[in-house]
Amino acid sequence: VILFRSSVSVFGLGDSLQGQPLSPEQIFEDISWDHARKTVTIESHPHMQGLSFASIHPCRHRDVMQRLIANTMDNGGEFRVEDYMFLFLKFISSIVPTIEYDNTMSAGS
C-alpha cells in the first residue's frame, strides 16, 4: 500500500525591472527575515527546469492554518470553506510581505 499526503506547495519566482530572473540573494530580499532560509529555501521547481524558485515549505501549513481558523472562530468570527484560500494568502503574506493583496475583505465576514 502506498499512501500519499497532499499539501499545498508554494513556489515564487521574481524578475528584475530589466526582465531578468532574480538571483537567490535578491529573492531573499523580499522574504521576511524570520522565514528566510528556514521556512523558505531556494529550490528547483519539480516541473520547470533551469530556474531557482523560493519554496515555502508545506510541512507546517496544516498546523498554521488550523491555528488561524481556530483564532478566527475563538474571536467570534465565522469560518466558511470559501474563506480558506483568503486566509492562506494572509499566511503567505506574513512570509513574503512585499506581495500586494486586495485587503478589502476579511475572513469570516
C-alpha positions as CSV (number, residue, x, y, z in Angstrom):
1,V,0.0,0.0,0.0
2,I,1.4,3.4,-1.0
3,L,-0.1,6.4,0.8
4,F,0.3,10.0,-0.4
5,R,-0.3,13.0,1.6
6,S,-1.1,16.1,-0.4
7,S,-0.3,19.6,0.8
8,V,0.0,23.0,-0.9
9,S,3.4,23.8,-2.3
10,V,4.2,27.4,-3.0
11,F,7.0,28.4,-5.3
12,G,7.9,32.0,-6.0
13,L,10.0,33.5,-8.8
14,G,10.7,37.1,-9.4
15,D,12.1,39.2,-12.2
16,S,14.2,42.4,-12.1
17,L,13.0,45.6,-13.8
18,Q,15.0,44.5,-16.8
19,G,13.1,41.2,-17.0
20,Q,15.9,39.0,-15.8
21,P,15.2,36.3,-13.1
22,L,16.3,37.3,-9.6
23,S,19.2,35.7,-8.0
24,P,18.7,33.7,-4.8
25,E,20.1,36.6,-2.7
26,Q,17.7,39.1,-4.5
27,I,14.8,36.7,-3.8
28,F,15.6,36.6,-0.1
29,E,15.4,40.4,0.0
30,D,11.6,40.0,-0.4
31,I,11.3,37.3,2.3
32,S,10.7,38.0,5.9
33,W,13.9,37.6,7.9
34,D,12.2,35.2,10.3
35,H,11.4,32.8,7.4
36,A,14.4,33.2,5.1
37,R,16.4,30.0,4.8
38,K,14.1,28.3,7.4
39,T,10.6,28.2,6.1
40,V,11.7,29.4,2.7
41,T,14.6,28.0,0.8
42,I,15.8,28.2,-2.8
43,E,14.9,25.0,-4.8
44,S,14.4,23.7,-8.3
45,H,10.7,23.5,-9.3
46,P,9.6,19.9,-9.9
47,H,8.3,20.7,-13.4
48,M,10.2,23.8,-14.6
49,Q,13.9,23.1,-15.0
50,G,16.7,25.6,-15.0
51,L,15.3,28.2,-12.7
52,S,15.7,28.8,-8.9
53,F,12.5,29.3,-7.0
54,A,11.7,30.4,-3.5
55,S,10.0,27.4,-2.0
56,I,7.7,27.9,1.1
57,H,7.9,24.5,2.9
58,P,4.5,22.9,3.2
59,C,5.3,20.8,6.2
60,R,3.8,23.2,8.7
61,H,0.9,24.7,6.6
62,R,-1.7,22.5,8.2
63,D,-0.8,23.4,11.7
64,V,-0.6,27.1,11.0
65,M,-3.9,27.0,9.1
66,Q,-5.7,25.2,11.9
67,R,-4.5,27.8,14.4
68,L,-5.6,30.7,12.2
69,I,-9.0,29.1,11.7
70,A,-9.3,28.4,15.5
71,N,-8.3,32.0,16.3
72,T,-10.9,33.4,13.9
73,M,-13.6,31.3,15.5
74,D,-12.5,32.0,19.0
75,N,-12.8,35.7,18.4
76,G,-16.4,35.3,17.3
77,G,-15.8,35.0,13.6
78,E,-17.4,32.6,11.3
79,F,-15.2,30.5,9.1
80,R,-16.5,29.2,5.8
81,V,-14.7,26.8,3.4
82,E,-14.6,29.6,0.8
83,D,-12.5,31.7,3.2
84,Y,-9.7,29.1,3.3
85,M,-7.7,30.5,0.3
86,F,-8.0,34.1,1.5
87,L,-6.7,33.0,4.9
88,F,-3.9,31.0,3.3
89,L,-2.9,34.1,1.3
90,K,-2.8,36.1,4.6
91,F,-0.5,33.4,6.0
92,I,1.8,33.7,2.9
93,S,1.8,37.5,3.2
94,S,3.5,37.1,6.6
95,I,6.3,35.2,4.9
96,V,6.5,37.4,1.7
97,P,5.4,40.9,3.0
98,T,6.2,42.6,-0.4
99,I,3.4,40.8,-2.2
100,E,0.4,43.1,-2.8
101,Y,-3.0,41.8,-2.0
102,D,-6.6,43.2,-2.1
103,N,-7.3,43.5,1.7
104,T,-10.8,44.9,1.3
105,M,-12.3,41.6,2.6
106,S,-11.7,39.7,5.8
107,A,-12.2,36.1,6.6
108,G,-15.4,35.3,8.4
109,S,-17.2,38.4,7.1
